[in-house]
Amino acid sequence: MTKFANSIKKFLVSEDGPTAVEYAVMLALIIVVCLAAVSTVGTSANDKFTEVGNYLT
């Protein structure tokens, strides 16, 4: 049990925790930007396909 408590203490004191949080926030921001870009490109492509479809009919 003492080893477990020591490992928990070591984990809480280490600097790896904040780094993992920073990476998680950075990943979340990248995902948001990618979703926005895909949404914009998808809307633009849909508009173009609609324009071509209307031209052909």
WOWOMO-V126387 format. One record per pair of residues at least 24 apart in sequence whose ideal C-beta (glycine too) atoms are under 10 Angstrom apart, sorted by the first residue. I is the first residue (numbers start at 1). J is the second residue. D is the distance in Angstrom with one decimal. If there is no record, write none. Layout:
i->[I | I]
j->[J | J]
d->[D | D]
This chain:
none
